[in-house]
Amino acid sequence: VLIEPIIPPPPFKRNDDEPMALAALKRTRRFPSRAAAAERLHGKGAFVDWDERAFVGYLDGGLRHDPDGDDDAVRLSCDPRDEAEFFQTLTEHRAWSHLGGIDPPVELIAGEESESHPPRRLGLLTSRMQLVTVTWVPRTNHFVPQQRPDVIAAAIAAAVSGEWAD
């Protein structure tokens, strides 16, 4: 099961000007408290339309105590510089070149309103795979796992049980 996979086509080179990397470097890293972080993030930006359980999970795993702040201070678990590095190097893995070698059937799930996986780009991606089924999830974007965890859980359960491959 691939969910909005980040597998870009060539060129395979580092891009220090990648817009997502530049946005990551501007990300607020520290908050005075978990409650302050929740208030600032909940229902805004990338967190719009998230299932409440997913948002709480993000807070639980995505924040940790900030030893440089007050007792209640928290910071992002993933340093924005590390996130930026991921985006700057995301084509260097050359996964695009190896898509045809994937042997097991692939269930690819994408948000119907995805900015990163519009139909044309997803078509190029899936045309390189041997056995692929695409499921578009209505009223979701790139954050489909956080918006519809029920759909993702059902797809994974079906894949593990072998139901969808029959």
Secondary structure as GFF3:
##gff-version 3
##sequence-region A 1 166
A	DSSP	beta_strand	2	3	.	.	.	ID=ss1
A	DSSP	alpha_helix	19	25	.	.	.	ID=ss2
A	DSSP	beta_strand	30	31	.	.	.	ID=ss3
A	DSSP	alpha_helix	34	41	.	.	.	ID=ss4
A	DSSP	three_ten_helix	45	47	.	.	.	ID=ss5
A	DSSP	alpha_helix	52	62	.	.	.	ID=ss6
A	DSSP	beta_strand	63	65	.	.	.	ID=ss7
A	DSSP	beta_strand	74	76	.	.	.	ID=ss8
A	DSSP	alpha_helix	80	88	.	.	.	ID=ss9
A	DSSP	three_ten_helix	95	101	.	.	.	ID=ss10
A	DSSP	beta_strand	106	111	.	.	.	ID=ss11
A	DSSP	alpha_helix	119	126	.	.	.	ID=ss12
A	DSSP	beta_strand	132	137	.	.	.	ID=ss13
A	DSSP	alpha_helix	144	147	.	.	.	ID=ss14
A	DSSP	alpha_helix	149	161	.	.	.	ID=ss15
###
